[in-house]
Amino acid sequence: MSTPVPRPPADVVRRPRGRFVDWVTQLWVRATGRRVAPDAAAWLVGPVGEVDGVGDTFFEQWAADHGLTVLPADQATGLLPRFEALRSPGFDPAAVDPAIVRFYEHTAAYELRIEPRWRGPFRALGWLIARIFARRLAQLNLPLSRREVASGVRSRVVALCDGDGRRLHTGWVRTSIATGMPLFVGDYGLATIPGCDTPCVRVVFPLPHGNAIVALRPVCERGRLMLLSDGRRFGDTGFYFTVVRPQGLVARYVRTMKERLELWVDDGRVRAQHRFAVFGLVFLQLDYTIVAKDGGAAD
C-alpha cells in the first residue's frame, strides 16, 4: 500500500528559481522528462525542497508549512511501521532475518557506522558534485573520505502525521558527527509503481523545486534482504528526478543510474553494503555497520 502524500502548495512553484546550476538542472529535467499528473502517479509525489537548501530540520519545517504533526522522538519509530506491508507473491517478509526486520521497524533505536569506498577517478567526480550541489544544499552528501564519518553518523527518524493520526512521512536524517553536515535527508515509505509487481521501498530526497526519488524492489535470499533499483524504463524501479510545475510534475527517469543495497546479520549485528553504479560501473560502495544504541546486538 502506498502512503498518501499531500500535493505541494501552489506557492512552491512560484518561489525564486535559486542558483544558476540548480536552474540548469531543472531545465534539463523539464526538457527531457515526462509530464505527469500527480493524481495519476502518486509514487512520484513527495516533499519539495526550498531554493536555498534542505538541511537537517527540513521535516520539522515541512510539517509546519503543511499543517502536520511531528510525533515525539521515540526509539520505537521505524522507517517502515510494518515490514509485513512488503508482502507480495514474489516476496515473503517472514523469510528475512528478524534482526533486519527489527532495524526497519525500529530504526531510531540504532546508530550507523559508515565506510565509503570510491572507485578510481569517480572520487574526483564526487568531489565536484559536492562542491557544486551537495554541500550548498545540505543534501545527498555522499561521504568523500573515511575521515568525514570516522566519528560516526547521527541518525534521526522524524515521523509526521495528519490530523487523523495517519503517518504521511517518515524522515530519516543522517548527519556526520565530525562535520555536522547532513549526509542524507530522505522521506522513506512504500509505494506501488506501474512496472513492479511487488510493493517497493521508496525514498524521496527533497531538492529545490522538486526532488530525487529512488524506488527499490525487495528480494530475499537466505535471510538476506536486497533492495534493487534495476528497472529499464519509466515506471520501473530506479532513479527519478522531478520538478514541480504549475501544471503538475515533470519526471526524468535516469536509466543509467542503479543502486543495490544488501543487508545481512553477522555476529548479531546488522551489516549492509550499498553500491551505486552508473553505465554499469560501480563508482561508490558504502559499507554499514548498524549497532543498537544501547550497545547491544541487533538480536
ABEGO torsion letter per residue (X at the ends): XBBBBBBBBAAAAABBAEBAAAAAAAAAAAAABBBBBAAABAAABBBBBBAAEBEAAAAAAAAAAAGBBBBBBBAABBABABAAAABBAABBAAABBAAAAAAAAAAAABBBBBBBBBBEAAAAAAAAAAAAAAAAAGBGBBBABAAAAAAEBBBBBBBBBBAAGBBABBBBBBBBAAAGBBABBBBBBBBBBAABABBBBBBBBBBBGEBBBBBBBBBBBGGBBBBBBABABBGBBEBBBBBBBAAEBBBBBBAABBBBBBBBBBGGBBBBBBBBBBGGBBABBBBBBBBBAAGBBAX
